[in-house]
Amino acid sequence: MTRHLHVVPDEPPQPREVVATPDWPPVAIPGRPGWYRHCIDGQQVDLPHNQDPRAPT
């Protein structure tokens, strides 16, 4: 019989920060339903929608 060992870390891994990148669509923010992170003029901006505010209307 083969047994497998599972290594359990002392602490769970820390979540990575959500980063929006230029020329890609907004990224949904985990834990904040309906909020999206946008990259606007090189800045990370959180908005309650996934529409590009710079897009022509």
N, CA, C and O atoms as a GROMACS GRO file, in nm:
protein
  228
    1MET      N    1   0.085  -0.118   0.000
    1MET     CA    2   0.000   0.000   0.000
    1MET      C    3   0.089   0.123   0.000
    1MET      O    4   0.183   0.134   0.080
    2THR      N    5   0.060   0.215  -0.090
    2THR     CA    6   0.137   0.338  -0.099
    2THR      C    7   0.063   0.449  -0.025
    2THR      O    8  -0.057   0.468  -0.042
    3ARG      N    9   0.137   0.520   0.058
    3ARG     CA   10   0.078   0.633   0.131
    3ARG      C   11   0.142   0.761   0.080
    3ARG      O   12   0.260   0.764   0.047
    4HIS      N   13   0.062   0.865   0.074
    4HIS     CA   14   0.111   0.995   0.028
    4HIS      C   15   0.112   1.091   0.145
    4HIS      O   16   0.017   1.096   0.223
    5LEU      N   17   0.217   1.167   0.154
    5LEU     CA   18   0.226   1.269   0.257
    5LEU      C   19   0.186   1.403   0.198
    5LEU      O   20   0.221   1.435   0.085
    6HIS      N   21   0.112   1.480   0.274
    6HIS     CA   22   0.073   1.613   0.234
    6HIS      C   23   0.135   1.713   0.331
    6HIS      O   24   0.116   1.704   0.452
    7VAL      N   25   0.210   1.807   0.277
    7VAL     CA   26   0.272   1.910   0.358
    7VAL      C   27   0.172   2.024   0.373
    7VAL      O   28   0.122   2.078   0.274
    8VAL      N   29   0.144   2.060   0.498
    8VAL     CA   30   0.051   2.168   0.526
    8VAL      C   31   0.131   2.286   0.581
    8VAL      O   32   0.199   2.272   0.682
    9PRO      N   33   0.123   2.402   0.514
    9PRO     CA   34   0.199   2.517   0.564
    9PRO      C   35   0.145   2.565   0.697
    9PRO      O   36   0.028   2.543   0.731
   10ASP      N   37   0.231   2.632   0.773
   10ASP     CA   38   0.190   2.686   0.903
   10ASP      C   39   0.080   2.790   0.887
   10ASP      O   40  -0.012   2.797   0.967
   11GLU      N   41   0.091   2.872   0.781
   11GLU     CA   42  -0.007   2.976   0.755
   11GLU      C   43  -0.055   2.963   0.611
   11GLU      O   44   0.022   2.924   0.523
   12PRO      N   45  -0.180   2.995   0.587
   12PRO     CA   46  -0.227   2.991   0.447
   12PRO      C   47  -0.157   3.100   0.366
   12PRO      O   48  -0.116   3.201   0.421
   13PRO      N   49  -0.144   3.079   0.235
   13PRO     CA   50  -0.077   3.182   0.154
   13PRO      C   51  -0.158   3.311   0.153
   13PRO      O   52  -0.281   3.310   0.157
   14GLN      N   53  -0.086   3.422   0.148
   14GLN     CA   54  -0.152   3.552   0.144
   14GLN      C   55  -0.206   3.576   0.004
   14GLN      O   56  -0.139   3.542  -0.095
   15PRO      N   57  -0.325   3.632  -0.007
   15PRO     CA   58  -0.378   3.659  -0.140
   15PRO      C   59  -0.297   3.767  -0.211
   15PRO      O   60  -0.244   3.859  -0.149
   16ARG      N   61  -0.289   3.754  -0.343
   16ARG     CA   62  -0.219   3.855  -0.420
   16ARG      C   63  -0.313   3.970  -0.451
   16ARG      O   64  -0.433   3.950  -0.470
   17GLU      N   65  -0.259   4.090  -0.456
   17GLU     CA   66  -0.340   4.206  -0.489
   17GLU      C   67  -0.380   4.200  -0.635
   17GLU      O   68  -0.301   4.164  -0.722
   18VAL      N   69  -0.505   4.235  -0.662
   18VAL     CA   70  -0.555   4.239  -0.798
   18VAL      C   71  -0.498   4.363  -0.866
   18VAL      O   72  -0.509   4.474  -0.814
   19VAL      N   73  -0.438   4.344  -0.983
   19VAL     CA   74  -0.376   4.455  -1.055
   19VAL      C   75  -0.434   4.460  -1.196
   19VAL      O   76  -0.428   4.362  -1.271
   20ALA      N   77  -0.490   4.575  -1.231
   20ALA     CA   78  -0.538   4.597  -1.368
   20ALA      C   79  -0.421   4.643  -1.453
   20ALA      O   80  -0.332   4.713  -1.404
   21THR      N   81  -0.421   4.603  -1.580
   21THR     CA   82  -0.311   4.641  -1.668
   21THR      C   83  -0.365   4.720  -1.788
   21THR      O   84  -0.480   4.701  -1.828
   22PRO      N   85  -0.283   4.806  -1.844
   22PRO     CA   86  -0.326   4.884  -1.959
   22PRO      C   87  -0.366   4.794  -2.076
   22PRO      O   88  -0.308   4.687  -2.096
   23ASP      N   89  -0.466   4.838  -2.152
   23ASP     CA   90  -0.513   4.767  -2.272
   23ASP      C   91  -0.579   4.633  -2.245
   23ASP      O   92  -0.599   4.554  -2.337
   24TRP      N   93  -0.612   4.605  -2.120
   24TRP     CA   94  -0.688   4.484  -2.085
   24TRP      C   95  -0.816   4.527  -2.017
   24TRP      O   96  -0.823   4.637  -1.963
   25PRO      N   97  -0.918   4.441  -2.019
   25PRO     CA   98  -1.044   4.479  -1.953
   25PRO      C   99  -1.026   4.489  -1.802
   25PRO      O  100  -0.930   4.436  -1.746
   26PRO      N  101  -1.121   4.557  -1.734
   26PRO     CA  102  -1.114   4.567  -1.588
   26PRO      C  103  -1.117   4.429  -1.522
   26PRO      O  104  -1.167   4.333  -1.581
   27VAL      N  105  -1.063   4.421  -1.402
   27VAL     CA  106  -1.054   4.295  -1.328
   27VAL      C  107  -1.151   4.299  -1.210
   27VAL      O  108  -1.153   4.397  -1.134
   28ALA      N  109  -1.232   4.193  -1.194
   28ALA     CA  110  -1.324   4.185  -1.080
   28ALA      C  111  -1.242   4.174  -0.952
   28ALA      O  112  -1.141   4.104  -0.948
   29ILE      N  113  -1.285   4.244  -0.848
   29ILE     CA  114  -1.213   4.244  -0.721
   29ILE      C  115  -1.274   4.138  -0.629
   29ILE      O  116  -1.392   4.147  -0.596
   30PRO      N  117  -1.196   4.038  -0.588
   30PRO     CA  118  -1.248   3.936  -0.498
   30PRO      C  119  -1.295   3.998  -0.367
   30PRO      O  120  -1.228   4.084  -0.311
   31GLY      N  121  -1.410   3.953  -0.318
   31GLY     CA  122  -1.462   4.002  -0.191
   31GLY      C  123  -1.540   4.131  -0.202
   31GLY      O  124  -1.595   4.178  -0.103
   32ARG      N  125  -1.545   4.190  -0.320
   32ARG     CA  126  -1.623   4.313  -0.342
   32ARG      C  127  -1.711   4.294  -0.465
   32ARG      O  128  -1.678   4.342  -0.574
   33PRO      N  129  -1.822   4.223  -0.449
   33PRO     CA  130  -1.907   4.194  -0.565
   33PRO      C  131  -1.949   4.322  -0.638
   33PRO      O  132  -1.991   4.420  -0.577
   34GLY      N  133  -1.937   4.318  -0.769
   34GLY     CA  134  -1.978   4.431  -0.851
   34GLY      C  135  -1.873   4.539  -0.869
   34GLY      O  136  -1.897   4.635  -0.943
   35TRP      N  137  -1.759   4.528  -0.803
   35TRP     CA  138  -1.653   4.628  -0.814
   35TRP      C  139  -1.542   4.574  -0.904
   35TRP      O  140  -1.510   4.455  -0.902
   36TYR      N  141  -1.484   4.665  -0.983
   36TYR     CA  142  -1.380   4.627  -1.076
   36TYR      C  143  -1.262   4.724  -1.065
   36TYR      O  144  -1.280   4.843  -1.042
   37ARG      N  145  -1.141   4.669  -1.082
   37ARG     CA  146  -1.021   4.751  -1.080
   37ARG      C  147  -0.984   4.785  -1.224
   37ARG      O  148  -0.972   4.697  -1.309
   38HIS      N  149  -0.968   4.914  -1.249
   38HIS     CA  150  -0.934   4.966  -1.381
   38HIS      C  151  -0.794   5.024  -1.375
   38HIS      O  152  -0.746   5.066  -1.270
   39CYS      N  153  -0.728   5.026  -1.490
   39CYS     CA  154  -0.600   5.096  -1.502
   39CYS      C  155  -0.628   5.220  -1.586
   39CYS      O  156  -0.641   5.212  -1.708
   40ILE      N  157  -0.636   5.336  -1.520
   40ILE     CA  158  -0.668   5.461  -1.587
   40ILE      C  159  -0.548   5.555  -1.572
   40ILE      O  160  -0.510   5.593  -1.461
   41ASP      N  161  -0.490   5.590  -1.685
   41ASP     CA  162  -0.372   5.678  -1.687
   41ASP      C  163  -0.262   5.626  -1.594
   41ASP      O  164  -0.196   5.704  -1.524
   42GLY      N  165  -0.242   5.493  -1.593
   42GLY     CA  166  -0.138   5.432  -1.512
   42GLY      C  167  -0.171   5.414  -1.366
   42GLY      O  168  -0.089   5.365  -1.289
   43GLN      N  169  -0.291   5.454  -1.324
   43GLN     CA  170  -0.332   5.443  -1.184
   43GLN      C  171  -0.433   5.330  -1.167
   43GLN      O  172  -0.514   5.304  -1.256
   44GLN      N  173  -0.428   5.264  -1.053
   44GLN     CA  174  -0.526   5.160  -1.019
   44GLN      C  175  -0.649   5.229  -0.958
   44GLN      O  176  -0.638   5.296  -0.855
   45VAL      N  177  -0.765   5.213  -1.023
   45VAL     CA  178  -0.887   5.280  -0.980
   45VAL      C  179  -0.996   5.176  -0.964
   45VAL      O  180  -1.021   5.098  -1.056
   46ASP      N  181  -1.064   5.174  -0.848
   46ASP     CA  182  -1.174   5.081  -0.823
   46ASP      C  183  -1.306   5.152  -0.851
   46ASP      O  184  -1.333   5.259  -0.796
   47LEU      N  185  -1.388   5.092  -0.938
   47LEU     CA  186  -1.516   5.149  -0.974
   47LEU      C  187  -1.626   5.044  -0.964
   47LEU      O  188  -1.599   4.925  -0.979
   48PRO      N  189  -1.751   5.085  -0.937
   48PRO     CA  190  -1.861   4.989  -0.920
   48PRO      C  191  -1.920   4.943  -1.053
   48PRO      O  192  -2.040   4.915  -1.060
   49HIS      N  193  -1.839   4.936  -1.158
   49HIS     CA  194  -1.884   4.885  -1.287
   49HIS      C  195  -1.762   4.841  -1.368
   49HIS      O  196  -1.648   4.871  -1.332
   50ASN      N  197  -1.788   4.770  -1.477
   50ASN     CA  198  -1.676   4.724  -1.557
   50ASN      C  199  -1.668   4.795  -1.692
   50ASN      O  200  -1.607   4.743  -1.785
   51GLN      N  201  -1.729   4.911  -1.704
   51GLN     CA  202  -1.724   4.990  -1.826
   51GLN      C  203  -1.604   5.084  -1.821
   51GLN      O  204  -1.575   5.143  -1.717
   52ASP      N  205  -1.536   5.098  -1.931
   52ASP     CA  206  -1.422   5.188  -1.938
   52ASP      C  207  -1.473   5.331  -1.940
   52ASP      O  208  -1.541   5.370  -2.035
   53PRO      N  209  -1.443   5.411  -1.837
   53PRO     CA  210  -1.495   5.547  -1.831
   53PRO      C  211  -1.438   5.638  -1.940
   53PRO      O  212  -1.491   5.746  -1.965
   54ARG      N  213  -1.329   5.596  -2.005
   54ARG     CA  214  -1.270   5.677  -2.111
   54ARG      C  215  -1.330   5.648  -2.247
   54ARG      O  216  -1.305   5.720  -2.343
   55ALA      N  217  -1.410   5.540  -2.256
   55ALA     CA  218  -1.469   5.501  -2.385
   55ALA      C  219  -1.570   5.605  -2.431
   55ALA      O  220  -1.645   5.660  -2.350
   56PRO      N  221  -1.572   5.634  -2.562
   56PRO     CA  222  -1.670   5.731  -2.612
   56PRO      C  223  -1.812   5.677  -2.597
   56PRO      O  224  -1.836   5.557  -2.610
   57THR      N  225  -1.904   5.766  -2.570
   57THR     CA  226  -2.045   5.723  -2.551
   57THR      C  227  -2.129   5.756  -2.670
   57THR      O  228  -2.249   5.727  -2.671
   0.00000   0.00000   0.00000
